[in-house]
């Protein structure tokens, strides 16, 4: 039986999560329907535009994404520290960009005076909305509902467009985050939809490469794509907010992995590993297995056994799901 979402997401264990949403039956998110011949490629733009808007409203950062024909992948970072600092006005401003609010919130934004009782009631609602603006389930709900409505209008039909629940995996340590981001960015290459990372449309890796070519200092977080959580280098004191990897290391690693995947030789591993794998103590064979099969071996949690044990204790699990896979891939 599937576990409730609140038992799968624990910000005390990790703020990073891999989320996947798939269409039901033969519904097409994007791509071309080989039966009818109708193309749905324009829907990829719907997803990217909505993601760009939502990350500017929610306290959730977008680390990586890939939009495929009948599903999409996201790697998300919950920025709870940023959300906690929001004032009442900031929360209301953000909430009203997505939802209509109610009479009290609209009166407050118009500058109309409210009684103490009305302000107390409004503050309770603001507290709830603040929590929802850093909630992955609400983020995915808003994203999926808007796309489903637009697709059903275009298809002249009603009913379910997405599967009932989106899949989520908690990424417990740096190695898991890196492996998942690369797995997501290389989705089009594994599906034979692109030959190079920079040629894979509607992916975060293409956006990062395109921006890096235009930037004078590509490693500068301010010169990386605005809608993506920046890569800010190795962990250190006074570290800026961002993913704890260097941009050039990550791009080199994705390129190296993509070349091997395209060779279609599963046993062929280059003699020299990218330095970032050495830092994370990952072997070449382990890495290539993760780059091709990241979703299948893990039961919701991905990382070292030590991190897995910590997460299970936090969530009150009696058993450690996916322990064998974590031992094999992150020993």
Backbone torsions as a table, in degrees:
resi	resn	phi	psi	omega
1	UNK	NA	133.9	179.8
2	UNK	-61.6	143.8	178.6
3	UNK	-82.6	148.2	175.3
4	UNK	-58.4	150.0	-175.5
5	UNK	-60.0	-35.1	-176.7
6	UNK	-67.9	-17.9	176.6
7	UNK	-89.8	-0.8	179.4
8	UNK	-108.6	-19.2	-176.8
9	UNK	-118.3	113.1	179.0
10	UNK	-131.9	108.1	-176.8
11	UNK	-67.0	-20.4	176.2
12	UNK	-71.0	-22.2	178.6
13	UNK	-89.4	-43.1	179.0
14	UNK	-167.2	145.3	174.6
15	UNK	-93.7	0.6	-174.9
16	UNK	-103.9	134.0	-178.4
17	UNK	-143.2	143.2	174.3
18	UNK	-101.7	122.4	-177.1
19	UNK	-121.3	140.7	-179.9
20	UNK	-134.3	131.6	173.4
21	UNK	-121.6	135.0	-178.5
22	UNK	-123.0	149.2	177.3
23	UNK	-78.4	155.8	177.7
24	UNK	-83.8	153.8	175.3
25	UNK	43.0	-123.8	-177.1
26	UNK	-104.1	19.2	178.6
27	UNK	-64.1	138.8	-178.7
28	UNK	-106.3	124.0	171.0
29	UNK	-77.2	-50.6	179.2
30	UNK	-144.3	-169.5	178.1
31	UNK	81.2	-164.5	-177.7
32	UNK	-122.7	131.0	177.4
33	UNK	-76.7	115.0	-176.9
34	UNK	-69.2	-19.0	-179.8
35	UNK	-82.0	-52.5	-177.4
36	UNK	-89.0	-20.8	-176.6
37	UNK	81.2	-0.9	-179.6
38	UNK	-76.1	139.9	179.9
39	UNK	-102.4	143.1	-179.6
40	UNK	-124.5	22.7	-174.9
41	UNK	-59.0	-31.2	-177.5
42	UNK	-64.0	-19.0	-179.3
43	UNK	-70.5	-19.7	174.7
44	UNK	-61.6	-38.8	177.4
45	UNK	-63.9	-34.4	177.0
46	UNK	-58.7	-46.5	-177.4
47	UNK	-63.5	-48.2	-177.2
48	UNK	-63.6	-42.3	179.3
49	UNK	-64.0	-41.5	-179.9
50	UNK	-67.3	-40.5	178.2
51	UNK	-61.1	-44.6	179.6
52	UNK	-59.3	-40.4	-179.7
53	UNK	-70.2	-44.1	-174.7
54	UNK	-67.5	-38.1	-180.0
55	UNK	-69.2	-18.8	175.6
56	UNK	-82.4	-12.7	-178.8
57	UNK	-106.2	-48.7	-178.5
58	UNK	-77.8	160.6	171.4
59	UNK	-89.7	49.1	-179.6
60	UNK	-131.5	127.2	-177.0
61	UNK	-100.6	146.9	-179.6
62	UNK	-100.1	113.2	-178.2
63	UNK	-90.6	-40.5	-178.9
64	UNK	-157.6	152.9	176.1
65	UNK	-155.9	155.1	172.9
66	UNK	-148.9	128.2	-177.7
67	UNK	-107.9	113.8	-176.1
68	UNK	-103.4	-171.5	-173.3
69	UNK	-71.9	-38.5	-178.0
70	UNK	-129.1	14.7	177.1
71	UNK	-163.5	169.0	174.1
72	UNK	-142.3	155.6	179.2
73	UNK	-116.8	141.2	173.6
74	UNK	-134.2	142.6	166.1
75	UNK	-113.7	116.9	-172.4
76	UNK	-115.2	149.5	175.5
77	UNK	-123.5	122.8	179.8
78	UNK	-86.8	115.6	-176.2
79	UNK	-98.6	71.9	-176.2
80	UNK	-66.1	-31.6	179.2
81	UNK	-60.6	-37.5	179.7
82	UNK	-70.5	-41.5	-177.1
83	UNK	-66.1	-36.3	-178.1
84	UNK	-63.0	-28.1	-177.3
85	UNK	-82.8	-7.8	-178.1
86	UNK	-66.8	139.2	174.1
87	UNK	-82.9	173.0	176.0
88	UNK	-56.6	-45.0	-178.8
89	UNK	-63.2	-39.5	-178.9
90	UNK	-66.4	-43.4	179.4
91	UNK	-62.1	-45.2	-179.3
92	UNK	-64.3	-41.1	179.0
93	UNK	-59.7	-44.4	-179.1
94	UNK	-70.1	-43.6	-177.6
95	UNK	-62.7	-39.6	-177.7
96	UNK	-73.3	-10.9	173.8
97	UNK	-74.0	-19.4	-177.5
98	UNK	-116.0	-42.0	-175.3
99	UNK	-116.8	160.6	-176.8
100	UNK	-74.9	-21.7	-175.3
101	UNK	76.2	-157.3	176.2
102	UNK	-139.7	-175.9	-172.6
103	UNK	-58.4	-43.2	-178.2
104	UNK	-66.0	-44.0	-178.5
105	UNK	-66.5	-36.0	179.3
106	UNK	-70.9	-39.0	177.1
107	UNK	-64.0	-41.1	-180.0
108	UNK	-62.8	-43.6	-179.5
109	UNK	-67.4	-27.5	176.9
110	UNK	-78.8	-6.2	178.9
111	UNK	86.9	12.8	179.1
112	UNK	-75.8	143.9	-179.5
113	UNK	-69.2	141.4	177.3
114	UNK	-121.9	146.3	176.9
115	UNK	-71.8	168.5	178.9
116	UNK	-60.7	-40.3	179.8
117	UNK	-64.9	-40.6	179.4
118	UNK	-67.6	-38.8	177.6
119	UNK	-65.8	-38.5	178.3
120	UNK	-64.0	-41.6	177.5
121	UNK	-65.4	-40.9	179.9
122	UNK	-64.4	-40.4	-179.9
123	UNK	-63.5	-34.5	175.8
124	UNK	-63.2	-43.9	178.9
125	UNK	-66.7	-39.8	179.0
126	UNK	-61.3	-39.3	178.2
127	UNK	-62.2	-40.6	177.9
128	UNK	-66.0	-45.7	-178.7
129	UNK	-64.9	-35.2	177.9
130	UNK	-61.8	-42.2	177.4
131	UNK	-65.6	-39.0	-178.9
132	UNK	-67.9	-30.2	-179.5
133	UNK	-75.3	-3.0	171.1
134	UNK	-125.7	27.9	-178.3
135	UNK	-109.0	121.3	-178.6
136	UNK	-62.0	-37.2	-179.8
137	UNK	-62.4	-39.8	177.8
138	UNK	-71.1	-36.7	176.7
139	UNK	-59.6	-49.3	-178.9
140	UNK	-68.2	-34.3	178.6
141	UNK	-62.2	-48.3	-178.8
142	UNK	-64.8	-42.6	-179.8
143	UNK	-63.0	-51.7	-174.5
144	UNK	-69.8	-37.2	-178.5
145	UNK	-65.1	-42.9	-178.3
146	UNK	-66.0	-39.9	179.2
147	UNK	-68.9	-40.7	179.8
148	UNK	-62.5	-43.3	179.7
149	UNK	-63.0	-45.2	-179.3
150	UNK	-65.0	-40.7	-179.7
151	UNK	-67.0	-40.4	179.8
152	UNK	-66.7	-37.1	176.3
153	UNK	-63.9	-43.4	-179.3
154	UNK	-67.2	-35.2	-178.4
155	UNK	-87.6	-1.5	-179.5
156	UNK	56.0	48.2	179.9
157	UNK	-146.2	174.0	176.6
158	UNK	-129.5	173.6	176.0
159	UNK	106.5	-173.3	-174.3
160	UNK	-71.3	135.2	176.8
161	UNK	-108.7	-36.2	179.7
162	UNK	-105.1	159.0	169.8
163	UNK	-62.0	159.6	-172.4
164	UNK	-58.1	-39.5	-178.0
165	UNK	-129.5	143.5	170.9
166	UNK	-81.1	148.4	179.1
167	UNK	-85.8	138.6	177.5
168	UNK	-133.2	143.7	175.3
169	UNK	-128.6	129.3	177.4
170	UNK	-81.9	128.1	-179.2
171	UNK	-100.1	107.2	-164.4
172	UNK	-87.7	-20.1	-178.9
173	UNK	-148.3	179.7	-174.7
174	UNK	-61.4	-41.6	-179.0
175	UNK	-62.0	-40.9	179.3
176	UNK	-66.7	-40.4	178.6
177	UNK	-62.1	-47.1	-178.9
178	UNK	-62.8	-46.3	-178.4
179	UNK	-63.2	-40.9	-178.6
180	UNK	-68.7	-42.4	178.7
181	UNK	-60.0	-44.9	179.3
182	UNK	-66.1	-39.7	177.2
183	UNK	-58.8	-43.8	179.3
184	UNK	-66.9	-47.4	-177.4
185	UNK	-65.6	-25.3	-177.8
186	UNK	-96.2	6.5	178.9
187	UNK	-53.0	-48.8	-179.3
188	UNK	-63.8	-30.3	178.3
189	UNK	-70.1	-41.7	178.6
190	UNK	-65.8	-32.2	-179.8
191	UNK	-85.3	4.3	179.5
192	UNK	63.0	30.0	177.4
193	UNK	-95.3	-10.3	179.4
194	UNK	-151.4	156.8	179.7
195	UNK	-102.2	-20.5	-179.3
196	UNK	-139.3	155.4	177.2
197	UNK	-58.1	-42.0	-178.9
198	UNK	-71.3	-13.1	177.5
199	UNK	-97.2	1.8	-178.2
200	UNK	-89.4	105.0	-176.7
201	UNK	-66.8	149.8	174.2
202	UNK	59.7	44.8	174.1
203	UNK	-131.1	157.6	178.3
204	UNK	-70.4	-31.2	-178.4
205	UNK	-65.7	-37.3	177.4
206	UNK	-65.7	-40.9	178.8
207	UNK	-64.1	-40.0	179.8
208	UNK	-67.1	-42.6	-179.1
209	UNK	-66.7	-43.9	179.7
210	UNK	-60.0	-43.9	-180.0
211	UNK	-68.7	-37.5	-179.8
212	UNK	-63.7	-35.5	179.2
213	UNK	-68.3	-28.1	-177.7
214	UNK	-89.5	-20.1	-173.0
215	UNK	-81.5	148.0	173.6
216	UNK	-78.7	-33.7	175.8
217	UNK	-128.8	85.1	-173.8
218	UNK	-56.7	-31.2	-177.3
219	UNK	-75.9	-14.3	179.7
220	UNK	-67.7	121.5	-179.2
221	UNK	-54.4	-31.5	-178.9
222	UNK	-72.5	-17.0	179.8
223	UNK	-104.7	14.1	173.7
224	UNK	-98.8	164.6	-176.6
225	UNK	-52.1	131.3	-174.3
226	UNK	-64.1	-30.4	-176.5
227	UNK	-87.7	-1.6	-179.3
228	UNK	-112.0	143.3	175.7
229	UNK	-66.0	125.6	-171.0
230	UNK	-73.6	155.3	171.1
231	UNK	-91.6	119.6	-167.8
232	UNK	-116.4	8.9	176.2
233	UNK	97.7	-177.7	-176.4
234	UNK	-65.2	150.9	177.4
235	UNK	-56.8	137.6	-177.9
236	UNK	-161.9	173.0	176.3
237	UNK	-68.0	149.0	-179.8
238	UNK	52.8	42.0	-179.0
239	UNK	-77.1	132.5	177.4
240	UNK	-70.1	163.4	179.5
241	UNK	-66.6	130.7	179.6
242	UNK	160.9	-178.0	-179.0
243	UNK	-80.8	133.6	-171.5
244	UNK	-78.5	52.5	175.0
245	UNK	-139.4	154.6	174.9
246	UNK	-79.6	142.4	-179.0
247	UNK	-60.4	-46.1	-177.9
248	UNK	-65.3	-35.2	176.6
249	UNK	-63.7	-44.7	-177.0
250	UNK	-66.9	-45.0	-180.0
251	UNK	-63.0	-40.4	178.5
252	UNK	-64.5	-40.1	-179.5
253	UNK	-65.6	-44.5	179.5
254	UNK	-64.1	-40.8	177.9
255	UNK	-63.6	-45.9	179.0
256	UNK	-59.5	-45.3	-179.6
257	UNK	-66.8	-42.3	179.9
258	UNK	-61.6	-37.8	178.7
259	UNK	-63.3	-41.8	-179.5
260	UNK	-68.6	-41.0	178.3
261	UNK	-62.4	-37.7	-178.8
262	UNK	-72.0	-24.5	179.4
263	UNK	-70.2	-16.8	179.1
264	UNK	58.7	36.8	176.4
265	UNK	-125.5	95.7	-172.2
266	UNK	-63.2	-28.2	-178.5
267	UNK	-88.6	-5.0	-175.6
268	UNK	-88.2	117.5	178.8
269	UNK	-126.8	130.9	-178.9
270	UNK	-58.8	149.2	-176.5
271	UNK	-62.7	-38.2	-177.3
272	UNK	-108.6	129.9	179.0
273	UNK	-89.2	148.2	173.0
274	UNK	-58.4	141.2	-177.0
275	UNK	-55.0	-30.6	-177.0
276	UNK	-64.0	-31.0	177.1
277	UNK	-70.0	-37.6	177.3
278	UNK	-63.8	-39.4	180.0
279	UNK	-63.6	-36.1	-178.1
280	UNK	-92.8	2.8	177.1
281	UNK	60.6	43.2	176.8
282	UNK	-109.3	131.8	176.4
283	UNK	-81.9	159.5	-178.0
284	UNK	-58.6	-44.2	-178.7
285	UNK	-67.0	-40.4	176.2
286	UNK	-59.2	-46.0	-176.6
287	UNK	-62.6	-45.5	-178.1
288	UNK	-66.3	-34.0	176.2
289	UNK	-63.6	-43.7	178.8
290	UNK	-64.8	-39.4	-177.9
291	UNK	-66.0	-22.1	-179.3
292	UNK	-104.0	-27.5	-170.7
293	UNK	-132.8	39.2	-172.5
294	UNK	-63.0	-36.8	-174.8
295	UNK	-75.0	-42.5	-166.6
296	UNK	-67.7	-39.8	-172.7
297	UNK	-81.7	-12.5	-170.9
298	UNK	-107.6	142.9	-176.8
299	UNK	-103.2	52.8	175.6
300	UNK	101.1	-27.4	179.8
301	UNK	-123.3	136.5	-177.1
302	UNK	-131.9	126.0	178.1
303	UNK	156.3	-171.5	179.6
304	UNK	-66.5	158.5	180.0
305	UNK	-62.4	-35.5	178.0
306	UNK	-60.2	-47.2	178.8
307	UNK	-67.9	-36.7	178.5
308	UNK	-62.5	-42.7	179.3
309	UNK	-63.2	-42.3	178.0
310	UNK	-60.5	-45.2	-179.0
311	UNK	-63.5	-41.7	-179.2
312	UNK	-66.5	-36.6	176.5
313	UNK	-65.5	-40.4	179.1
314	UNK	-62.5	-39.7	-176.0
315	UNK	-89.4	-4.9	178.4
316	UNK	78.3	24.2	177.8
317	UNK	-73.9	140.9	175.2
318	UNK	-83.9	-28.7	178.4
319	UNK	-121.3	161.3	178.8
320	UNK	-102.3	101.2	-178.6
321	UNK	-68.3	134.1	177.1
322	UNK	76.9	21.0	-176.8
323	UNK	-62.1	-43.1	-177.0
324	UNK	-61.1	-43.2	179.7
325	UNK	-66.1	-38.7	178.5
326	UNK	-66.3	-38.8	177.7
327	UNK	-64.3	-40.2	-176.6
328	UNK	-70.6	-38.3	-172.8
329	UNK	-96.9	-24.8	-175.7
330	UNK	-128.2	38.5	-179.3
331	UNK	-71.3	NA	NA
